[in-house]
Amino acid sequence: MQVQLEGRKIEDEKKDTILGILSDRYCRAIIESTMAVPKAAIEISAECGIPISTVYRRLQILHDSKLLGISGAITTEGKKHFLYKSKVRAMTSRFNCGNLEVEIVPNVC
């Protein structure tokens, strides 16, 4: 049985950003890695084979684009511990007769 995923259409001003993220292999790897379970940046780096500095840059891009959620805390020693989870389950883009449509299916796992 195939399930049709319902997504939300993206406004014109955000389409270029979303398409840029889709075209970036590191962003795609981070989204896929954090889809089921929230992970720390160091876990993402080790699992995906991405340098940690690149992971932090891409995490910021994904968070600014509202495609990634952040949760975490600061310990009594002052150490920050953040976990990142994808807000995206699927993304599609269609180009038809000059009309570009980008749709995002939210991650409800």
C-alpha positions, 0 to 999 in steps of 0.5 A: 500500500502506498501512502500519499504524503501531504506537504506544504507549498513553499513561497516564491522568496524561499524557493531558491534557498530550498533548492540550494539546500537540496543541491548541497550533498552535506545538507542532504546528508544531515537532513537524512541523518537526523530524520528519525532521531535527534543527534549531536553535531559530532555524531552527524560528523562521524556518521556522515563523514563530514568535517565538524566545521562544515557540519556546524555551518550547514546546521546553521543554514538548515536552522535558519531555513526552518528545516532543522529543529534544535533542542538541548541544554547547558550543563551546570559546568557551562557545557552546551549540549545541543541535538538537531532533528530534521523537520523535513520528511520529504522535499519535491520540486517541479518545473513545468512551463516556467512555473516552479513548485517546491513542496515540503512534507513535515517530519512527524516521526 
